Amino acid sequence: MSTVIDGTEQVPSIHESTVEMYRHVRERGIDNVFDRYKAQQPQCSFGIQGICCQLCSHGPCRITPKAPAGICGAGPDMIAARNLLRLAVHGASAYSHHLEETAKTLKATAEGKTPFKIQNEAKLREVADVLGLGDNGSVEELAVGVSNAVISELRKSADEPLALVELFAPESRLKVWRSLGILPGGVHSEVRDALVKTMSNVNSDPVDLLLTALRVGIATGYMGLVATITLQDILFGAPQIVESQADLGVIDPAYVNIVAHGHLPFVGTAVLAALDNEEFNQLAKAAGAAGIRVYGSMCTGQELLQRSGTSAKGFAGQTGNWLNQEFLVATGAVDLMMLDLNCTIPGLKDVAARFHTRLVPVNKMVRLPGIPAGRDYEPETVGQLARELLEEAIEAFKERSGDIHIPPHRARIVAGAGVESILGALGGSLEPLLEAIKSGQIRGIAAVVGCTTCRDVHDRPSVTIAKELIANDVLVISAGCSSSAMATEALMDPATADIAGPGLAAVCKSLGIPPVLNFGSCVDIGRIGVAVSAIAAALGVDPSALPVAASAPEYLEQKAVADGLFAVAFGLLLHLSPAPPVAGAPLVAEILTGEVEKLTGGKVAIETDPIQAAELILKHLEGKRAGLGLTTNLEKEMA
């Protein structure tokens, strides 16, 4: 945060709208995430390096030249590896919660107990057939069978390999994972065993702990990610190319405004379905509003956005990522926020207390002090819950104080990318994309994904890396909070193709697509893995051989750690920033940034400067192109 305004104020965000709201809340004396970050500086160097242990009452222990081991004898590598594995376990747990909720919803829908309808019968029959259930039963029978099979997979023992991994992973990856002994079993069992390993004085081998972390990452990738998106596609339909808008300026104060915030799409989808009943819009108009609108925040918004062309007619746009949530409420125009798993920060309640906004947890995992529980999502009662939320939002609208401040900024966004929609845009075959890669029009593909943090100017690293890559003819795909960052900066507008390199720009203009493709929410990172697998299969190579890389330029929390470990296990280069908490553990750092490549083909590259990060990704892509015998036009000219 180095740019100075009026000699004193540091700009906390790359987005004009967020900067405007930051000024707005400071003028009113409202605490906010950026100021709290500054108040925490300097932060504990031992925690940053990963060499602090708090697992037993002897501690906390920290590693120093004077004390090179903890009281029990644990060295820095053991402590850092154990801490990293615990982070991955947290991420796997959250994703498995999402998957189980999805499976329960699919089953209840098949039994006629929800307001939802199964939208993608073709995918249901395809998945049922792959799982050995056949494809000739009724939709309802197959949906129940698939749901039961997925829940059974979650609860397998750790020594029973996951069928979904063996069925959907490339055979070349399975061979690698079997040889390393990291083919996972049931996620619940893997989580249990990993937690046992990370107790005090159970497992002191950092190499085994890191291999276990990769194992947890694979379980997350195929259960928490791929299985979840597959079931959600069966329920709500596969993402389709849609046009919408992004940034805080999408909020219209004339309407009753409801925000779907979090990661799970079920309550938001039910609210949008309930809006088909004109009764609620009439009630809103009777209260003095123009109608009712639903907006997205974080990944729940991305989930609603990518299907808004069909089932979400009342969806009005994506407001931003997790660092925007306090400023979103501070506009004074949000009447109700539905808080789903996860990333509802404690500070949100304090901001809402200054306004009329109703905060409503809609997931049993989410609780805020002083806010009554009891409106948690259950598939069988979500229809009634949606109606209650609409009624409450209308009542909240009547309580507005008039202190409304909405930045005027908004951007056009094209979303809904996925294997099915990409194939549709390409005429049913990946061949045009493969030819563009082979010819050098597209030098490679980079997945710039994940969270955002206060450690740099908000969203600057993600946006900067994306701009550098597309300027060098790299197709960027994004999911999670970074998708909101790029949407807000208009990188998901096809008109932005003009800032791409000549090869990528030509491809984008011929297809009418933006240079950064929106793959959706953080769980849709699994969609990226499916796409990479499809490209690898079409070229007849292992994913590790492709000119593909992943970047998490502002990774934040535990789910991102599990995602990142999946990428490394999958054979991809993973650029990370900030540095994960392993810098004080030389063996762990060496394994993650170098030695693991000999085992899985993937590795971690740590670079905090976004320009330098883009350069190392470009160098990696060119190396992979050379390995496949591909040459860019520029290389031909230089030869």
Summary of the structure (lengths in Angstrom):
residues: 639
radius of gyration: 23.9
end to end distance: 42.9
largest distance: 72.6
contacts: 2458
relative contact order: 0.13
helix: 51%
strand: 11%
